């Protein structure tokens, strides 16, 4: 019996290289590094977002004067064996560097404490893996960074031009973190990159600073602050959200074109899903979140993402979808479409109630002193009133709206709004007083998305309502004067406009 000791003791993590047939001769290496033409420049101009980064860094560091803040981008995540998911940087990193798309896994932004013109602030330094020379083994042999594998990478100079930030090789990060450690406190964005977090804790221990469990609270404060930092969008962010909404509108048009084919398909919901996914990749970076394409009773499952059902010709289909553009800002739009192109009488009744709730919420949002939670309350007042009018509520609308009632929430169990930006549910780590209880401020971008959901087996509603689910979701932003603008104004939403929209697209 042969005892293959080398193979049995080989590190399991390295066994993916078993399939490699790359030669290692000196002649091969010399030849691979020679006879290459000049590389065309990769990044040739400064990104528009660069002008906003200094102020974002100042605001990010304001509560942490004199401290060094470490914000990793995150790493590639393994999908299966040696294949990875598409890279998508942590939103705090994207916000503070302006890097979007699939740029720079394993990068780290360090906000260094500095004093400028007598003011304590922070200056960003971006640590990343710059491209290697073509004479290096990385060029052709490194499947994570090598140009043969993942394409050309920017140089340090190119990245500095593009971001407007000081840049440095990632292999200098440890020394940078250790500089003056002990005199300078360190905070790291946790649970983003285990390697970077371990490095920060190593430096902390060596400097006698709180580390590991003893540093959880201080790192959590950084998470919270960077989340709250995005509650009010600047002009660049609002423009990016509008671009994401516009791209999403094109995706919905593609869905409508594909609806007739979806009706005849055994998995018609996936025809809808696929139509939108195609638009998302063509027009943007991809999906902002997994698309919900829910026909008929599936619309009453709030997070129906399996999308495996048929699309009956007489049903409604609820589509909740958003394009994430290359800057990583995403839209979040829901439209409920009549598959036939025309709403039936009961379908229209339910749809109009939801639309009226959405309009009431928008009006309330534009009133002086409106708090974020008031937007939801405005929508619920309409929903409860309609349910009472239809004889569905077991109590009056007023009794249901009272805290001790809430019976109407059986048919509208989710919130009406959430903040929107780099994450579809942006600013999720913000404190309640900064989110739900906050007075709406200019630059706040959020959704308005009431719904009514009558499950097919719900015996508390008349039979005509059962199996109907409707949600209408729009993206809005608070303007400088306190008014609220619907970014998704051009995506049809009234009954007449939706029917005309579908007819117009089918006639093309």
C-alpha positions as CSV (number, residue, x, y, z in Angstrom):
1,X,0.0,0.0,0.0
2,X,1.4,3.4,-1.0
3,X,1.6,6.0,1.6
4,X,1.4,9.4,-0.2
5,X,2.5,11.5,2.8
6,X,3.0,14.7,0.8
7,X,-0.6,14.6,-0.6
8,X,-2.3,13.6,2.6
9,X,-0.6,16.4,4.6
10,X,-1.0,19.1,1.9
11,X,-3.0,22.1,3.2
12,X,-6.5,21.6,2.0
13,X,-6.7,25.3,1.1
14,X,-4.0,24.9,-1.5
15,X,-5.4,21.9,-3.3
16,X,-7.1,24.1,-5.9
17,X,-3.7,24.4,-7.5
18,X,-3.8,20.6,-8.3
19,X,-5.4,21.5,-11.6
20,X,-2.6,24.0,-12.5
21,X,-0.3,23.1,-15.4
22,X,1.8,26.4,-15.3
23,X,5.5,25.8,-16.1
24,X,8.0,27.1,-13.6
25,X,11.2,27.1,-15.7
26,X,13.4,30.1,-15.7
27,X,13.1,30.3,-19.5
28,X,9.3,30.5,-19.2
29,X,9.4,33.2,-16.6
30,X,11.9,35.3,-18.6
31,X,9.9,34.9,-21.7
32,X,6.6,35.8,-20.0
33,X,8.1,39.1,-18.8
34,X,9.4,40.3,-22.1
35,X,8.1,41.7,-25.4
36,X,5.0,43.5,-24.1
37,X,3.7,46.8,-25.6
38,X,3.1,49.9,-23.6
39,X,0.1,49.7,-21.3
40,X,-2.7,52.2,-22.1
41,X,-3.5,54.3,-19.1
42,X,-6.3,52.9,-17.0
43,X,-7.6,55.9,-15.0
44,X,-7.0,59.2,-16.7
45,X,-9.1,61.7,-14.9
46,X,-10.4,62.6,-11.5
47,X,-13.8,61.1,-10.5
48,X,-16.6,63.7,-9.9
49,X,-17.1,62.3,-6.4
50,X,-13.5,63.2,-5.4
51,X,-14.5,66.8,-4.6
52,X,-16.8,65.6,-1.9
53,X,-14.4,63.2,-0.1
54,X,-12.5,65.7,2.1
55,X,-15.7,67.0,3.7
56,X,-17.0,63.4,4.2
57,X,-13.7,62.5,5.8
58,X,-13.9,65.5,8.1
59,X,-17.5,64.6,9.1
60,X,-16.5,60.9,9.5
61,X,-13.7,61.8,11.9
62,X,-15.4,64.6,13.8
63,X,-16.5,62.5,16.9
64,X,-13.1,60.8,17.0
65,X,-10.6,63.7,17.1
66,X,-7.0,62.5,17.2
67,X,-7.9,58.9,16.5
68,X,-6.9,56.7,13.5
69,X,-9.9,55.2,11.8
70,X,-9.6,52.0,9.7
71,X,-12.3,51.3,7.1
72,X,-11.7,48.1,5.0
73,X,-13.3,47.5,1.7
74,X,-13.8,43.8,2.4
75,X,-12.6,40.8,0.5
76,X,-13.8,38.5,-2.2
77,X,-16.2,35.9,-0.9
78,X,-15.9,32.3,-2.1
79,X,-19.0,31.1,-4.0
80,X,-17.9,27.5,-4.8
81,X,-14.4,26.1,-4.4
82,X,-12.1,28.6,-6.2
83,X,-14.8,30.8,-7.7
84,X,-15.9,34.0,-6.1
85,X,-19.0,36.1,-5.9
86,X,-18.7,39.5,-7.7
87,X,-16.9,41.9,-5.4
88,X,-18.9,44.7,-3.8
89,X,-17.2,47.0,-1.3
90,X,-18.6,47.7,2.1
91,X,-20.9,50.8,1.8
92,X,-18.9,52.9,4.3
93,X,-15.7,52.3,2.3
94,X,-17.5,53.1,-1.0
95,X,-18.9,56.3,0.5
96,X,-15.6,57.5,1.8
97,X,-13.5,56.6,-1.3
98,X,-15.9,57.0,-4.1
99,X,-14.8,53.6,-5.5
100,X,-17.7,51.6,-7.0
101,X,-18.2,48.7,-9.4
102,X,-15.9,45.8,-8.5
103,X,-12.9,47.9,-7.7
104,X,-10.2,47.0,-5.2
105,X,-11.1,44.1,-3.0
106,X,-8.8,43.9,0.1
107,X,-8.2,47.7,0.1
108,X,-8.3,49.7,3.2
109,X,-9.0,53.4,3.8
110,X,-7.3,54.9,6.8
111,X,-8.5,58.3,8.1
112,X,-5.4,59.8,9.7
113,X,-5.8,62.4,12.4
114,X,-4.3,65.7,11.2
115,X,-4.4,69.4,12.0
116,X,-5.1,71.8,9.1
117,X,-5.2,75.6,9.6
118,X,-5.6,75.1,13.3
119,X,-8.5,72.7,12.8
120,X,-8.4,69.0,13.9
121,X,-9.6,66.9,11.0
122,X,-8.8,63.6,9.2
123,X,-7.1,62.9,5.9
124,X,-7.8,59.8,4.0
125,X,-5.0,57.4,2.8
126,X,-6.0,54.6,0.5
127,X,-4.0,51.3,0.8
128,X,-4.4,48.9,-2.1
129,X,-2.6,46.5,-4.3
130,X,-1.2,48.5,-7.2
131,X,-0.5,46.7,-10.5
132,X,2.7,44.8,-10.7
133,X,5.2,45.0,-13.5
134,X,4.9,42.5,-16.3
135,X,8.2,41.0,-15.3
136,X,6.7,39.9,-12.0
137,X,5.2,36.5,-11.4
138,X,2.0,38.2,-10.1
139,X,1.4,39.5,-13.6
140,X,0.6,36.0,-15.0
141,X,0.4,33.7,-12.0
142,X,-1.7,35.4,-9.3
143,X,-5.4,34.6,-9.9
144,X,-6.5,37.3,-7.3
145,X,-4.5,40.3,-8.6
146,X,-2.7,39.2,-11.8
147,X,-3.5,41.1,-15.0
148,X,-3.8,37.8,-17.0
149,X,-6.6,36.8,-14.6
150,X,-8.5,39.9,-13.6
151,X,-7.4,42.5,-16.1
152,X,-5.3,45.6,-15.7
153,X,-5.1,47.3,-12.4
154,X,-4.4,50.9,-11.6
155,X,-1.1,52.2,-10.5
156,X,-0.6,54.3,-7.4
157,X,-0.4,57.5,-9.5
158,X,-3.6,56.6,-11.4
159,X,-5.5,55.9,-8.2
160,X,-4.4,59.1,-6.7
161,X,-5.5,61.0,-9.8
162,X,-8.9,59.2,-9.8
163,X,-9.8,59.5,-6.1
164,X,-7.8,62.7,-5.2
165,X,-6.6,60.7,-2.2
166,X,-3.1,59.9,-1.0
167,X,-2.4,56.2,-1.9
168,X,0.0,53.6,-0.7
169,X,0.7,49.9,-1.3
170,X,-1.3,47.6,1.0
171,X,1.9,45.9,2.3
172,X,2.8,49.2,4.1
173,X,-0.5,49.2,6.1
174,X,0.9,47.5,9.2
175,X,3.6,50.0,9.7
176,X,1.2,52.8,9.1
177,X,-1.2,51.5,11.8
178,X,1.7,51.0,14.2
179,X,3.0,54.5,13.9
180,X,2.5,56.3,17.2
181,X,0.1,53.5,18.3
182,X,-0.5,54.1,22.0
183,X,-0.5,57.8,21.6
184,X,-3.0,57.4,18.8
185,X,-6.1,55.4,19.4
186,X,-7.3,52.9,16.7
187,X,-10.8,52.1,15.6
188,X,-11.7,49.6,12.9
189,X,-15.0,48.9,11.1
190,X,-15.6,45.4,12.4
191,X,-16.8,42.2,10.6
192,X,-15.8,43.5,7.2
193,X,-12.3,42.0,6.7
194,X,-11.1,39.5,9.2
195,X,-7.4,39.9,8.2
196,X,-7.5,43.7,8.6
197,X,-9.4,43.4,11.9
198,X,-6.8,40.9,13.2
199,X,-4.0,43.3,12.1
200,X,-5.6,46.2,14.0
201,X,-5.9,44.1,17.1
202,X,-2.3,42.9,16.9
203,X,-1.2,46.6,16.8
204,X,-3.5,47.4,19.7
205,X,-2.1,44.7,21.8
206,X,1.5,45.6,21.1
207,X,0.7,49.3,22.0
208,X,-1.3,48.4,25.1
209,X,-4.6,49.6,23.7
210,X,-8.0,48.0,24.2
211,X,-8.3,45.1,21.8
212,X,-10.7,42.3,20.8
213,X,-13.7,42.2,23.2
214,X,-12.4,45.2,25.1
215,X,-12.7,47.3,21.9
216,X,-16.1,46.2,20.7
217,X,-17.9,49.3,22.1
218,X,-15.5,51.8,20.5
219,X,-15.6,50.0,17.1
220,X,-19.4,49.9,17.3
221,X,-19.5,53.6,17.8
222,X,-17.6,54.0,14.5
223,X,-20.1,51.7,12.7
224,X,-23.0,53.8,14.1
225,X,-21.5,57.1,13.1
226,X,-20.6,56.1,9.6
227,X,-24.1,54.8,9.1
228,X,-25.6,58.1,10.4
229,X,-23.2,60.1,8.2
230,X,-25.2,58.9,5.2
231,X,-28.6,60.0,6.4
232,X,-28.3,63.3,4.5
233,X,-27.1,62.9,0.9
234,X,-25.0,65.5,-0.8
235,X,-25.7,66.7,-4.4
236,X,-23.5,64.0,-5.9
237,X,-25.4,61.3,-4.1
238,X,-28.8,62.6,-5.0
239,X,-27.8,62.7,-8.6
240,X,-26.6,59.1,-8.4
241,X,-29.9,58.0,-6.9
242,X,-31.7,59.7,-9.8
243,X,-29.5,57.8,-12.3
244,X,-30.3,54.6,-10.5
245,X,-34.0,55.3,-10.7
246,X,-33.8,56.2,-14.3
247,X,-32.0,52.9,-15.1
248,X,-34.6,51.0,-13.1
249,X,-37.3,52.6,-15.2
250,X,-35.7,51.0,-18.3
251,X,-35.8,47.7,-16.4
252,X,-39.5,48.0,-15.8
253,X,-40.1,48.7,-19.5
254,X,-38.2,45.6,-20.4
255,X,-40.4,43.6,-18.0
256,X,-43.5,44.9,-19.6
257,X,-42.2,43.8,-23.1
258,X,-41.6,40.3,-21.7
259,X,-44.9,39.9,-19.9
260,X,-46.7,38.2,-22.8
261,X,-43.9,35.6,-22.9
262,X,-44.0,35.2,-19.1
263,X,-47.7,34.2,-19.3
264,X,-46.9,31.2,-21.4
265,X,-43.8,30.1,-19.5
266,X,-43.9,27.4,-16.7
267,X,-41.7,29.8,-14.6
268,X,-43.1,33.1,-15.9
269,X,-41.9,34.9,-12.7
270,X,-38.4,34.1,-13.7
271,X,-38.9,35.5,-17.2
272,X,-39.8,38.8,-15.4
273,X,-36.8,38.5,-13.0
274,X,-34.5,37.7,-15.9
275,X,-35.7,40.7,-18.0
276,X,-34.9,43.1,-15.2
277,X,-31.6,41.4,-14.4
278,X,-30.5,42.0,-18.0
279,X,-31.3,45.6,-17.8
280,X,-29.5,45.9,-14.5
281,X,-26.3,44.6,-15.9
282,X,-26.5,46.5,-19.1
283,X,-27.4,49.9,-17.5
284,X,-25.6,49.6,-14.1
285,X,-23.4,47.4,-11.9
286,X,-26.2,44.9,-11.3
287,X,-29.1,44.4,-9.0
288,X,-29.4,46.5,-5.8
289,X,-31.1,43.5,-4.2
290,X,-32.8,40.3,-5.3
291,X,-35.8,41.0,-7.5
292,X,-39.3,40.1,-6.3
293,X,-41.4,39.0,-9.2
294,X,-44.6,37.8,-7.5
295,X,-47.7,37.0,-9.5
296,X,-51.1,36.5,-8.0
297,X,-51.1,35.2,-4.4
298,X,-47.3,35.1,-4.3
299,X,-47.5,38.9,-3.9
300,X,-48.8,38.3,-0.4
301,X,-45.4,36.8,0.6
302,X,-43.5,40.0,1.3
303,X,-40.1,38.7,0.4
304,X,-41.0,36.3,-2.4
305,X,-37.7,35.9,-4.2
306,X,-38.0,32.3,-5.4
307,X,-39.8,33.6,-8.5
308,X,-40.6,30.1,-9.6
309,X,-44.3,30.5,-10.3
310,X,-46.5,30.9,-13.4
311,X,-48.0,34.3,-14.4
312,X,-51.7,33.9,-14.9
313,X,-53.1,36.2,-17.6
314,X,-55.8,37.6,-15.3
315,X,-53.5,38.2,-12.3
316,X,-51.6,41.2,-10.9
317,X,-47.8,40.8,-10.7
318,X,-45.9,42.7,-8.0
319,X,-42.4,43.6,-9.1
320,X,-40.0,45.0,-6.4
321,X,-36.7,45.8,-8.1
322,X,-33.8,48.2,-8.3
323,X,-30.7,48.8,-10.4
324,X,-27.5,49.4,-8.5
325,X,-25.4,51.7,-10.7
326,X,-21.6,51.6,-11.0
327,X,-21.2,54.0,-8.0
328,X,-23.1,51.4,-6.0
329,X,-26.1,53.7,-5.3
330,X,-29.4,51.8,-5.8
331,X,-33.0,52.5,-6.6
332,X,-35.8,50.6,-4.9
333,X,-39.1,50.6,-6.9
334,X,-42.2,48.5,-6.7
335,X,-44.9,48.5,-9.4
336,X,-47.9,46.2,-9.4
337,X,-48.9,45.5,-13.0
338,X,-52.1,43.9,-14.4
339,X,-50.7,41.1,-16.6
340,X,-53.5,41.6,-19.1
341,X,-52.8,45.3,-19.3
342,X,-56.1,46.2,-17.6
343,X,-57.0,46.2,-13.9
344,X,-60.1,44.3,-13.0
345,X,-62.7,46.1,-10.8
346,X,-61.5,44.6,-7.4
347,X,-57.9,44.8,-8.4
348,X,-58.4,48.5,-9.2
349,X,-60.2,49.1,-5.9
350,X,-57.3,47.7,-3.9
351,X,-54.7,49.4,-6.1
352,X,-56.3,52.8,-5.8
353,X,-56.4,52.5,-2.0
354,X,-52.7,51.8,-1.9
355,X,-52.0,54.7,-4.3
356,X,-54.1,57.0,-2.1
357,X,-52.0,55.9,0.9
358,X,-48.8,56.6,-1.0
359,X,-50.0,60.1,-1.9
360,X,-51.0,60.9,1.6
361,X,-47.6,59.8,2.9
362,X,-45.9,62.0,0.3
363,X,-48.0,65.0,1.4
364,X,-47.2,64.4,5.1
365,X,-43.5,64.1,4.3
366,X,-43.5,67.7,2.9
367,X,-45.1,69.2,5.9
368,X,-42.9,71.3,8.2
369,X,-41.7,69.3,11.3
370,X,-42.6,66.0,9.8
371,X,-40.7,63.1,11.5
372,X,-39.7,60.0,9.6
373,X,-42.2,57.9,11.5
374,X,-45.1,60.3,10.6
375,X,-44.8,59.2,6.9
376,X,-45.9,55.7,7.9
377,X,-48.7,57.0,10.0
378,X,-50.1,59.0,7.2
379,X,-50.2,55.9,4.9
380,X,-51.8,53.8,7.7
381,X,-54.6,56.3,8.2
382,X,-55.7,55.8,4.6
383,X,-55.3,52.0,4.7
384,X,-57.4,51.7,7.9
385,X,-60.1,54.0,6.4
386,X,-60.4,51.9,3.3
387,X,-60.6,48.7,5.2
388,X,-63.3,50.1,7.3
389,X,-65.3,51.3,4.2
390,X,-65.0,47.8,2.7
391,X,-66.4,46.2,5.9
392,X,-63.2,44.3,6.5
393,X,-61.9,45.8,9.7
394,X,-63.5,44.2,12.8
395,X,-63.4,47.7,14.5
396,X,-63.5,51.3,13.4
397,X,-60.5,52.8,11.6
398,X,-59.9,55.1,14.6
399,X,-59.9,52.1,17.0
400,X,-57.5,50.2,14.7
401,X,-55.1,53.1,14.5
402,X,-54.8,53.4,18.2
403,X,-51.7,51.7,19.7
404,X,-53.9,49.1,21.5
405,X,-55.6,48.2,18.2
406,X,-53.6,47.9,15.0
407,X,-55.9,45.3,13.4
408,X,-55.3,46.9,10.0
409,X,-51.7,45.8,10.1
410,X,-52.9,42.3,9.3
411,X,-53.1,43.4,5.7
412,X,-50.1,45.9,5.8
413,X,-47.5,44.4,8.2
414,X,-44.4,46.2,7.0
415,X,-43.1,49.8,7.4
416,X,-43.9,52.3,4.8
417,X,-40.5,53.8,4.4
418,X,-36.7,53.2,4.8
419,X,-33.7,55.3,3.9
420,X,-32.1,54.6,0.6
421,X,-28.6,55.1,-0.8
422,X,-25.6,52.9,-1.1
423,X,-27.6,50.2,0.6
424,X,-31.2,49.5,-0.3
425,X,-31.9,49.8,3.4
426,X,-29.4,52.5,4.0
427,X,-28.2,53.9,7.4
428,X,-29.5,50.7,9.1
429,X,-27.1,51.1,12.1
430,X,-28.3,54.6,12.9
431,X,-29.8,55.3,16.3
432,X,-33.6,55.6,16.5
433,X,-33.5,59.2,17.4
434,X,-31.5,59.8,14.2
435,X,-33.8,57.7,12.1
436,X,-37.4,56.9,13.0
437,X,-37.8,59.8,15.4
438,X,-35.8,62.4,13.4
439,X,-37.4,65.4,11.7
440,X,-36.9,65.1,8.0
441,X,-33.9,67.1,6.8
442,X,-32.7,68.2,3.3
443,X,-30.8,65.5,1.6
444,X,-32.7,62.6,3.2
445,X,-33.6,60.0,0.6
446,X,-36.1,57.3,1.4
447,X,-38.9,55.1,0.0
448,X,-42.6,55.4,0.3
449,X,-44.1,51.9,-0.1
450,X,-47.5,51.2,1.3
451,X,-49.3,48.0,0.3
452,X,-52.3,45.8,0.9
453,X,-52.0,42.0,1.0
454,X,-55.0,39.7,1.0
455,X,-53.8,36.1,1.2
456,X,-55.7,33.4,-0.7
457,X,-56.6,31.6,2.5
458,X,-57.6,34.7,4.5
459,X,-61.1,34.0,5.7
460,X,-61.3,37.5,7.3
461,X,-61.8,39.2,3.9
462,X,-64.5,38.7,1.2
463,X,-63.7,36.1,-1.4
464,X,-63.2,38.8,-4.1
465,X,-60.2,40.2,-2.3
466,X,-58.4,36.9,-1.7
467,X,-55.2,36.4,-3.6
468,X,-54.7,40.0,-4.4
469,X,-51.5,41.7,-3.3
470,X,-50.6,45.3,-4.2
471,X,-47.6,47.5,-3.3
472,X,-46.5,50.8,-4.8
473,X,-43.1,52.0,-4.0
474,X,-41.4,55.3,-5.0
475,X,-38.1,56.9,-4.1
476,X,-38.1,60.4,-2.8
477,X,-35.7,63.1,-1.5
478,X,-36.1,66.1,0.7
479,X,-35.1,69.3,-1.1
480,X,-33.3,72.3,0.5
481,X,-36.7,74.1,1.0
482,X,-38.2,71.1,2.8
483,X,-40.4,70.0,-0.1
484,X,-40.2,66.3,-1.1
485,X,-39.5,65.3,-4.6
486,X,-40.3,62.0,-6.1
487,X,-37.2,60.7,-7.9
488,X,-39.4,58.1,-9.6
489,X,-42.0,60.5,-10.9
490,X,-41.5,59.3,-14.5
491,X,-42.4,55.7,-13.7
492,X,-46.2,55.5,-14.2
493,X,-48.2,54.8,-11.1
494,X,-51.9,55.8,-11.5
495,X,-54.3,53.2,-12.9
496,X,-54.8,55.1,-16.1
497,X,-51.1,55.8,-16.6
498,X,-50.0,52.2,-15.9
499,X,-52.5,50.9,-18.4
500,X,-51.4,53.4,-21.0
501,X,-47.8,52.7,-20.3
502,X,-48.2,49.0,-20.9
503,X,-50.3,49.5,-24.0
504,X,-47.7,52.0,-25.4
505,X,-44.8,49.5,-24.9
506,X,-46.7,46.6,-26.4
507,X,-47.6,48.7,-29.4
508,X,-43.9,49.5,-30.2
